[in-house]
Structure formats: structure tokens, C-alpha cells
Amino acid sequence: MSFPAGPGSLYGFAMRFFSDNAAPACPQVIAAIAGANRLDTAYDGDAWSLRLNSAFSDLFEREVEALWVSTGTAANSLALAALCPSHGAILCHSQAHIQVDECGAPEFYTGGAKLLLGEGEGAKLDPDIVKGLLGGIRRGDVHQVQPAVLSITNATEYGRVYTADETAALGALCRGEGLRFHLDGARFANAVAHLGCAPADLTWKAGVDALSFGFTKNGGLSAECLVFFDTELAAATRYRRKRAGHLLSKGRFLAAQILAMLEGDLWLANAHTANAAAARLAEAAGPARLLQPVEANEMFVRVSEAEAAALRAQGFDFYDWGPGEARLVTSWDSVPTDVDALAAAIRAL
């Protein structure tokens, strides 16, 4: 599908609010890749990869193990494989990315673990929902799959954010029930930016064992990071990463991207920019159109078929979420004039 160039459009074909996956890599990332384009040790023995543990340990205020991978699906699946046995169960929301958008990769990487699905507003789970899922399982019964891991997404697939207290409540439940705790952080930066808290408050201080820290949606080229707060989990994961085809020969190019994003808190500045653009659009839409509160860089709105067509006719690109619903996503590079133009177009509907 082609689109006319919009006023202020940086790319000359559309004012894009389809996905932050479509955004370009930020200049600092491109510069870091160029800087790493020299001879060094292969795989993950290079100077950049060897700095990841200390860089993330500084960020999270404790010792961690950090492993780069090239996709969010690999990050989630390798983390869950480290946390869940093949005969175990992973508790998650029915709209979680690991359920609806990863083509069975978590089941594949874990060797057959089962996903148990819960429902919650805004794609969020709370302790009562998790207890309900656990209540349907006969614990210790060899005939039933046994729960092993709770996986949440922050920010969620509906752009909602778990607070530190909400995450800690789930973490406490996990400890009480003998579950491991995984956080899908494809938009972790947006959640931290929204709350203004320390990254530690949303992770290990709240009981999280492993984090899939997303950088691609936030200005990276193709780089995600597995952060293990239980550092013993990293050793076996290195073998799983190789077996899964994610031990890249020139891993320094991934590590260099991640380090560039961490430097000067670029990851956080990029998230603030994306969140602010979404907030401007949310203000224009108003409560009557919003399907969810806008807490990160995604906005879900009510639009008729005619209204959606009218917006596209003006050069705006977005995702049809469902009948009468649309998803708009902002990113680190959202052009201010494009955001203002879309805000004005939404007001005029």
C-alpha cells in the first residue's frame, strides 16, 4: 500500500504511526555500529560484549549477567527456557506477546512448556487473577502440568504500565507459590519513563528473575538484551543461545548498539520522546475515543471505518486493531509536525 507524503513527513511517503518497529535506528546507534566495524574477537568475546555485565550492573544497582540477542522473540523464549522445565507451565495474559505474536517460540524453546492464560484489563495481570489460574491446577498431581513461571509485559500490549508496587505484589505471590518471574520488557524503557522510577524498582527489587530488555523498538537496529538477576541462569543460556542460532559471529555490533543506548541514558530519553508524542495524541483524542489510558507510546482509539479512511487519505499510517478500533504508535523519531498534524486531524473528526 502506498501513501502520499504528509506535511513534515521525514520519509516522504507517509506519516507513520503503525509501529515503533518500523522506526529507523537512532544516529548514536549507527555511529556505534560504525565504531565497532574493526577487527576484534568473534562471537561474544569482543571488547563491547565484555562490557555488558558491568554496564547493566551499574544500571540496575546490583550484579547481573547480560546476554545480547537479535530479536525480542529470542529474548523472551531463551529467558523462559531458563526459567521453566519442558513439563512446566508459564502463566501469562491472553494478549501477551508470547501467546499471540511469537509463533509458538516459547513452547519450542522450552521443549513443550504450556502457556496458561489469564484475563485482565489493559493486558495486565494482578495477584487475584494469578491465584485464580493457580486454583485450577492440582498441585503435585502428575496428571496435570505444574506452574513454573509467571510472565508479564511492561509496558503491556495495550500500552499499560505496571507500577513498582503492582510488580512487587506479583513478585511476592511468585515467591510464595514457588514460581519464577519473567518480565517481557520490549517497551521497558517506556514504562520506566512513564513512572520516573529506577529500573531496579520494576525488576529485581520486585522479585523479577529475568528481563527481556528491548532496544529495537526504542532506537536500536536489531538488538535486545537478556538480563539475568539470578546470575546462575546465564551459564546454561549461553548454550541455548548458540543452539538456537542466536550466537552471532560478530556480536560486537549488537553489544555496541546496546552500550550506545545506555550511554547518557539515551534509552530513557528516546522513551520520553515517544511517550510525550503519544500523550499529545491522547489529549487530542479525548476520553470518549480512548479505549485505554495512554501510559506509554501506544494509543488505542475508537474510529469508524469512514474516519479511518479519512485519516489515511491525509497520509497517516496506522494499524486497524479491530472493528471500529485503531492502534497508533509513536517512537523516538516521531516528527513533531506529523504528531501535531495527526492531533489536529483527530480533533477534526
TORDO-747307 format. One line per 3 residues: number of its first residue (from 1); their letters; for each residue y, z, x of N, C-alpha, C. Coordinates in steps of 0.05 Angstrom, whole numbers. Atoms other than C-alpha are relative to their C-alpha. Layout:
<nodes>
NUM> A> Y:Z:X:Y:Z:X:Y:Z:X  ...
</nodes>
This chain:
<nodes>
1> MSF> -24:0:17:0:0:0:25:0:18  -25:1:-16:69:-18:27:22:13:-16  -23:-13:12:134:18:14:25:-10:12
4> PAG> -26:8:-12:206:-2:22:11:22:17  -13:-19:-17:246:31:76:20:17:-16  -18:-18:15:284:91:49:25:6:17
7> PGS> -24:-8:-15:354:115:68:-7:22:19  6:-20:-19:348:154:132:-28:1:10  28:0:-8:275:138:140:-3:-6:29
10> LYG> 3:3:-29:254:146:212:-20:-22:7  22:17:-7:194:100:207:3:-28:-12  -6:27:9:223:40:169:-18:-10:-22
13> FAM> 17:10:22:170:36:114:-1:19:-24  1:-18:23:173:99:71:11:27:9  -7:-28:-5:200:169:65:-25:16:-7
16> RFF> 28:-9:2:134:204:77:-2:30:-5  5:-28:7:114:268:43:-30:2:-8  28:1:7:40:252:40:-17:22:13
19> SDN> 16:-19:-15:11:296:94:12:5:27  -9:-7:-27:31:333:157:-19:-11:21  18:14:-19:-30:300:189:12:-27:8
22> AAP> -11:26:-6:10:235:187:24:1:18  -24:-3:-17:69:263:226:-6:-8:29  4:6:-28:78:240:298:-3:25:17
25> ACP> 0:-23:-18:65:285:357:29:5:10  -27:-6:-7:128:321:378:5:-8:30  -6:10:-28:164:299:443:-11:17:22
28> QVI> 10:-18:-21:144:361:482:-30:-4:5  28:5:-3:71:346:468:-5:-26:15  3:25:-15:77:274:491:7:3:29
31> AAI> -7:-5:-28:112:297:554:-21:16:14  21:-16:-13:57:348:567:-24:-17:6  23:18:-5:3:295:560:6:-17:24
34> AGA> -8:17:-23:41:251:609:-2:17:26  1:-17:-23:47:310:656:-28:7:10  28:-6:-7:-28:322:654:-15:-25:9
37> NRL> 13:25:-7:-42:249:670:-2:-4:30  6:1:-29:-65:262:741:-28:11:5  27:-9:-7:-129:278:777:-2:30:-2
40> DTA> 6:-29:2:-158:346:760:-30:2:-6  28:-5:6:-225:378:746:-7:-10:-28  8:11:26:-264:347:688:-7:22:-19
43> YDG> 9:-17:22:-283:379:622:21:23:-4  -19:-22:5:-252:449:616:5:17:25  -5:-14:-25:-246:468:689:27:-5:12
46> DAW> -26:8:-11:-176:440:698:21:23:-2  -21:-21:-1:-112:479:710:11:8:-27  -11:-5:27:-88:473:638:-20:16:-17
49> SLR> 20:-14:16:-153:494:605:-4:29:10  4:-27:-10:-159:554:651:23:19:-6  -23:-17:8:-91:579:627:-2:9:-29
52> LNS> -1:-6:28:-110:582:554:-6:29:-7  7:-28:7:-143:650:553:24:19:4  -23:-18:-5:-82:684:584:23:-6:-18
55> AFS> -23:7:17:-32:645:542:-5:12:-28  6:-11:26:-67:665:477:-3:30:0  1:-29:-2:-80:735:501:29:12:-1
58> DLF> -27:-9:1:-5:743:511:11:-3:-29  -10:5:27:9:713:442:-11:21:-19  13:-18:19:-40:759:406:-1:29:9
61> ERE> -3:-28:-9:-26:821:448:-27:14:5  26:-12:-8:-99:831:468:-16:-22:13  17:20:-14:-154:797:508:-15:-17:-21
64> VEA> 15:19:17:-182:735:473:-13:-21:18  11:24:-12:-224:675:490:9:-24:-17  -11:23:14:-194:608:472:-13:-26:10
67> LWV> 13:25:-6:-230:541:469:13:-23:-15  -11:23:15:-198:474:453:-22:-17:-12  17:21:12:-230:424:406:20:-21:-11
70> STG> -18:21:8:-202:359:379:6:-2:-30  -5:2:28:-207:369:304:-3:28:-14  1:-25:16:-198:424:252:-28:4:-11
73> TAA> 27:-2:10:-267:409:223:-18:12:21  17:-11:-22:-299:423:291:7:29:5  -8:-28:-5:-258:486:300:-12:19:-21
76> NSL> 11:-17:21:-279:514:233:-30:2:2  29:1:0:-351:493:239:-12:15:24  10:-15:-23:-361:519:310:5:30:-3
79> ALA> -6:-29:4:-328:585:291:-21:12:-19  19:-10:20:-374:593:231:-28:0:12  27:0:-13:-435:574:273:-3:24:18
82> ALC> 1:-24:-17:-417:631:320:-3:26:-17  -1:-24:17:-410:680:262:-23:3:-20  19:0:22:-465:660:213:-27:-11:9
85> PSH> 26:12:-6:-540:651:223:-7:-22:-20  7:22:17:-573:590:193:-10:8:-27  10:-10:26:-604:632:138:20:16:-15
88> GAI> -21:-17:13:-538:667:120:17:-16:-19  -19:11:19:-482:655:71:28:4:9  -29:-1:-6:-408:641:81:15:2:-27
91> LCH> -15:-3:24:-363:667:26:28:-13:4  -26:13:-2:-301:624:13:10:-7:-27  -11:9:25:-255:598:-41:-12:-27:-7
94> SQA> 12:26:9:-280:539:-83:17:-23:9  -17:21:-10:-220:499:-58:4:0:30  -3:-2:-29:-228:518:15:-7:-27:13
97> HIQ> 4:25:-14:-225:461:64:-30:-3:9  28:1:-8:-295:479:89:-19:-7:-22  16:8:23:-321:467:19:5:-28:-9
100> VDE> -6:25:13:-284:406:-6:8:-23:18  -12:20:-17:-259:368:55:-13:-3:27  12:2:-27:-308:374:113:-28:-11:0
103> CGA> 24:17:1:-367:332:90:-26:15:8  24:-16:-7:-418:389:98:-2:8:29  1:-7:-29:-399:401:171:-7:29:5
106> PEF> 8:-28:-5:-402:477:166:-30:5:-4  28:-3:4:-472:473:137:-16:-13:23  13:15:-22:-491:422:191:1:16:26
109> YTG> -3:-14:-26:-463:462:250:-15:27:0  14:-26:1:-493:528:226:-30:-3:-3  28:4:3:-560:496:215:-10:6:-28
112> GAK> 8:-2:28:-560:504:140:10:24:-15  -12:-23:15:-518:565:121:11:-9:-27  -8:7:28:-500:567:47:29:10:-4
115> LLL> -27:-8:8:-428:569:21:-1:12:-28  -3:-13:26:-416:618:-36:29:0:-8  -28:6:7:-354:601:-75:11:20:-20
118> GEG> -15:-17:18:-303:646:-108:25:-14:-10  -24:11:12:-243:631:-152:22:21:3  -24:-18:-2:-173:659:-142:25:-17:-2
121> EGA> -26:15:4:-102:638:-159:11:-8:27  -12:10:-25:-70:595:-106:-19:-4:23  21:4:-20:-136:585:-70:-3:25:18
124> KLD> 2:-26:-15:-133:659:-48:-23:17:-11  20:-20:7:-188:710:-49:12:28:3  -7:-28:-3:-179:785:-59:-25:16:1
127> PDI> 25:-16:-2:-227:843:-49:-17:0:-25  16:-1:24:-247:845:-122:-16:-26:-4  15:25:2:-266:771:-121:-23:0:19
130> VKG> 21:0:-20:-306:780:-58:-22:20:-9  20:-19:10:-340:842:-87:-17:-12:-23  15:14:22:-359:800:-148:-21:-19:11
133> LLG> 19:17:-12:-392:749:-103:-23:16:12  21:-17:-12:-429:803:-65:-18:13:-21  15:-14:21:-450:836:-130:-22:-18:-12
136> GIR> 20:18:11:-490:774:-149:-23:-4:19  21:4:-20:-534:780:-87:-17:25:3  18:-23:-4:-595:825:-80:-2:4:30
139> RGD> -1:-4:-29:-581:853:-11:-27:9:11  25:-7:-12:-642:857:33:-24:-14:-12  22:14:14:-683:812:-13:-5:-26:15
142> VHQ> 7:24:-16:-718:759:29:1:-25:-16  0:24:17:-717:712:-30:29:-10:-5  -27:8:5:-641:708:-31:15:-2:27
145> VQP> -17:3:-23:-591:683:20:18:25:3  -15:-25:-5:-554:742:52:28:-6:10  -27:5:-9:-479:744:61:5:8:29
148> AVL> -5:-6:-28:-456:740:133:29:-2:8  -27:5:-8:-384:715:136:18:-4:-24  -22:7:19:-320:714:96:19:-18:15
151> SIT> -19:19:-12:-275:654:110:23:-4:-19  -24:5:16:-204:649:85:18:-20:14  -18:20:-11:-149:598:96:29:11:-3
154> NAT> -27:-9:1:-78:618:114:18:-18:18  -5:1:28:-36:584:91:-22:-16:-15  23:11:15:-84:563:35:4:-30:-6
157> EYG> -2:28:7:-99:494:10:20:-5:-22  -22:2:20:-46:507:-44:26:10:12  -25:-8:-13:6:528:7:7:29:-4
160> RVY> -5:-28:4:-1:602:-9:-7:16:25  3:-15:-25:3:655:45:-12:28:-6  11:-27:0:-39:717:55:19:18:17
163> TAD> -15:-19:-16:4:776:77:-18:15:19  16:-16:-19:-18:822:133:-16:21:-16  14:-20:16:-36:875:81:-23:-12:-15
166> ETA> 21:13:15:-76:826:39:-23:-7:19  21:7:-19:-114:802:101:-15:25:9  12:-24:-9:-126:873:124:-19:12:-21
169> ALG> 18:-10:21:-155:892:56:-26:-15:0  25:15:-2:-205:836:63:-15:7:25  13:-8:-24:-219:856:134:-14:26:-2
172> ALC> 13:-26:4:-234:927:113:-25:-3:-17  23:5:16:-281:901:60:-23:-12:17  20:12:-18:-316:858:112:-14:21:17
175> RGE> 12:-21:-17:-326:918:157:-19:18:-16  16:-17:17:-353:960:100:-26:-14:-9  23:15:10:-401:905:78:-17:-13:23
178> GLR> 15:12:-23:-424:884:148:4:-30:2  -6:29:-2:-391:815:144:18:-5:24  -19:10:-19:-357:776:199:23:-13:-15
181> FHL> -25:9:13:-287:749:184:12:-23:15  -11:25:-12:-263:678:198:26:-8:-14  -25:10:11:-193:651:188:4:-29:8
184> DGA> -7:28:-4:-181:577:179:31:-1:1  -29:0:-4:-111:571:208:11:-28:5  -11:27:-3:-98:496:201:31:1:-2
187> RFA> -29:-4:3:-28:518:178:7:29:5  -5:-27:-8:-29:586:211:29:4:8  -28:-2:-9:39:572:242:19:3:-24
190> NAV> -17:-1:24:70:561:173:-2:27:-14  3:-27:12:41:627:148:16:21:16  -15:-18:-17:70:665:208:30:-4:-4
193> AHL> -28:5:3:137:631:200:10:11:-27  -8:-10:26:139:649:126:3:30:-1  1:-29:1:123:722:137:18:13:21
196> GCA> -16:-12:-21:162:733:201:-14:22:14  15:-22:-12:106:777:227:-12:-9:27  14:7:-25:68:779:293:-26:-13:-6
199> PAD> 26:13:5:7:733:298:-23:20:-1  21:-20:0:-34:795:313:-4:13:-27  1:-13:26:-17:824:245:-18:-15:-20
202> LTW> 16:16:18:-52:767:209:-28:-6:10  26:7:-12:-113:764:254:-15:25:7  18:-21:-9:-148:817:296:8:27:-10
205> KAG> -8:-26:10:-107:875:272:-9:3:-30  10:0:27:-130:856:202:-30:-3:-2  29:1:-1:-203:851:224:-12:-28:4
208> VDA> 10:27:-4:-208:776:238:-15:-2:26  16:4:-24:-263:758:288:6:-26:14  -4:26:-12:-247:685:299:21:-15:-16
211> LSF> -22:16:12:-187:640:285:-2:-29:8  -4:29:-6:-184:564:279:30:-5:0  -29:1:-2:-113:556:304:8:-30:1
214> GFT> -6:28:3:-85:489:281:26:-8:14  -24:11:-14:-36:449:324:6:-29:-9  -4:29:6:-46:377:300:20:-3:-23
217> KNG> -18:2:22:-11:388:233:29:8:7  -25:-13:-7:46:423:269:14:-14:24  -13:15:-21:64:370:321:-18:-7:24
220> GLS> 19:9:-21:2:362:365:-10:-28:-5  11:27:3:-31:296:377:-29:1:-11  27:-5:9:-104:317:370:-10:24:15
223> AEC> 6:-24:-15:-112:389:390:-1:24:-19  3:-25:15:-138:452:356:-12:20:20  10:-20:-18:-158:517:387:-17:21:-15
226> LVF> 17:-22:10:-215:566:372:8:25:16  -8:-25:-13:-190:636:386:-20:22:-9  20:-21:6:-244:690:390:12:27:8
229> FDT> -9:-28:-5:-221:762:383:-24:17:7  25:-11:-11:-294:782:392:-8:-19:22  2:19:-23:-296:751:461:-29:-7:7
232> ELA> 28:6:-6:-372:754:466:-10:-25:-15  8:23:16:-376:698:414:5:-26:15  -8:25:-13:-346:648:462:-22:-13:17
235> AAT> 20:10:-19:-404:642:511:-19:-21:-13  18:19:13:-453:610:462:15:-24:-12  -15:21:12:-398:570:430:6:-23:20
238> RYR> -4:21:-21:-386:533:496:-24:-20:-1  23:18:2:-457:505:489:0:-15:-26  -1:14:25:-448:489:416:21:-22:0
241> RKR> -22:20:-2:-383:453:431:-10:-25:15  11:23:-14:-419:409:482:-20:-15:-17  21:13:16:-478:396:436:12:-15:-23
244> AGH> -13:12:23:-430:378:380:17:-25:8  -16:23:-9:-396:325:423:30:5:3  -29:-7:-2:-330:363:430:8:11:27
247> LLS> -8:-7:-27:-331:378:504:10:-26:13  -12:25:-10:-283:322:524:1:0:30  -1:3:-29:-286:296:595:27:7:11
250> KGR> -28:-5:-9:-210:300:601:13:20:-18  -10:-20:18:-199:364:564:28:10:6  -27:-8:-7:-135:377:602:21:-11:-18
253> FLA> -19:11:18:-100:331:554:3:16:-26  -1:-17:23:-117:377:496:14:27:8  -11:-26:-9:-101:441:535:30:-3:5
256> AQI> -29:4:-6:-34:412:558:16:-1:-26  -14:1:25:-14:398:486:4:28:-11  -1:-27:11:-31:469:464:20:17:15
259> LAM> -19:-16:-16:6:501:522:29:-7:-5  -27:8:5:67:459:508:10:11:-27  -7:-11:26:66:482:435:5:30:1
262> LEG> -4:-29:-3:61:555:456:25:6:16  -23:-5:-17:117:549:507:25:2:-16  -25:-4:15:181:577:479:-4:2:-30
265> DLW> 6:-2:29:147:587:412:6:-26:-15  -4:25:13:152:513:396:-16:-2:-26  17:0:24:94:521:347:13:14:-23
268> LAN> -13:-15:21:135:571:308:25:-14:-9  -25:15:7:200:531:310:-7:-24:-17  9:24:16:163:469:284:-7:9:-28
271> AHT> 8:-10:26:134:510:227:24:9:-17  -25:-8:15:202:539:208:13:-25:-11  -13:25:9:229:468:204:-14:-11:-25
274> ANA> 16:11:22:172:445:159:3:18:-25  -3:-18:22:177:507:115:27:-2:-14  -27:1:11:252:501:107:3:-26:-17
277> AAA> -2:25:15:245:428:84:-14:3:-27  15:-5:25:193:449:32:16:18:-19  -16:-18:16:239:505:8:23:-15:-14
280> RLA> -22:15:12:295:455:-4:-10:-17:-23  12:16:21:249:411:-45:-7:18:-24  8:-19:21:224:472:-84:24:8:-17
283> EAA> -25:-7:14:295:491:-102:8:-22:-19  -7:23:17:307:421:-128:-19:-3:-24  20:3:22:243:421:-169:4:21:-21
286> GPA> -4:-21:20:256:488:-202:-27:11:-10  25:-13:9:205:536:-232:-16:-16:-21  15:15:22:188:490:-291:-19:-21:11
289> RLL> 17:21:-12:159:437:-245:-21:11:19  17:-10:-21:126:481:-193:-26:10:-11  27:-10:8:51:492:-200:-7:25:15
292> QPV> 5:-23:-17:50:543:-144:26:8:14  -23:-7:-17:103:584:-108:-2:-14:27  0:14:-25:124:548:-45:4:21:22
295> EAN> -1:-21:-21:108:594:14:-4:-12:28  4:13:-26:93:544:70:13:-27:-1  -11:27:0:102:469:76:-13:-19:-19
298> EMF> 12:17:21:65:444:15:13:8:-27  -11:-4:26:93:436:-55:-16:-16:-21  16:12:21:53:422:-118:17:0:-26
301> VRV> -19:2:22:94:396:-177:-12:-16:-23  7:15:24:86:371:-248:17:-25:-1  -14:25:3:105:298:-254:-16:-18:-18
304> SEA> 14:19:17:88:247:-307:-6:-25:16  7:25:-14:58:180:-288:25:-17:4  -25:15:-2:126:148:-302:18:11:21
307> EAA> -18:-13:-19:163:199:-260:-11:-5:29  11:5:-26:115:190:-202:5:-29:9  -6:28:-6:124:115:-206:30:-4:8
310> ALR> -29:2:-6:200:124:-206:6:10:28  -4:-10:-27:197:166:-143:-10:-20:21  10:19:-19:153:116:-108:17:-25:2
313> AQG> -17:24:0:199:59:-128:24:4:18  -23:-6:-18:253:95:-88:-9:4:29  9:0:-28:209:95:-26:-13:26:8
316> FDF> 13:-26:-7:177:165:-30:-30:-3:-1  29:2:-2:105:171:-8:-11:29:-3  11:-26:5:63:229:-34:-28:-3:-12
319> YDW> 28:1:8:-7:248:-58:-2:8:-30  6:-7:28:-30:247:-131:-21:21:0  19:-22:-2:-63:315:-136:-19:1:-24
322> GPG> 16:0:24:-88:309:-208:16:-12:-22  -15:12:22:-67:283:-276:26:16:-5  -26:-13:4:7:298:-282:8:18:23
325> EAR> -6:-18:-22:8:332:-214:3:-16:26  -3:12:-26:32:313:-144:3:21:21  -3:-17:-23:29:344:-76:20:-12:20
328> LVT> -19:8:-20:88:339:-28:-3:18:24  4:-15:-24:80:360:44:22:-8:20  -21:4:-20:136:369:95:-12:5:27
331> SWD> 11:-3:-26:127:370:170:22:7:20  -19:-7:-21:161:388:236:22:-21:3  -19:22:-4:195:320:236:12:-11:-26
334> SVP> -11:9:25:216:315:163:30:-7:4  -27:10:-4:280:274:165:19:13:-21  -18:-14:19:337:316:134:11:-18:-22
337> TDV> -11:18:21:366:255:98:-21:-8:-20  22:6:19:298:239:69:-6:23:-18  4:-24:16:289:310:46:22:3:-21
340> DAL> -23:-2:19:358:310:14:-3:-22:-21  3:21:20:344:243:-19:-22:6:-20  22:-7:18:278:267:-48:9:23:-18
343> AAA> -10:-22:16:311:331:-72:18:-10:-23  -18:12:20:364:290:-108:-15:-16:-20  16:16:19:312:244:-138:-16:18:-19
346> IRA> 14:-18:17:272:303:-164:18:12:-21  -20:-11:19:334:334:-195:7:-20:-22  -9:21:19:349:268:-229:-22:-8:-19
349> L> 22:8:18:280:262:-263:6:9:-28
</nodes>
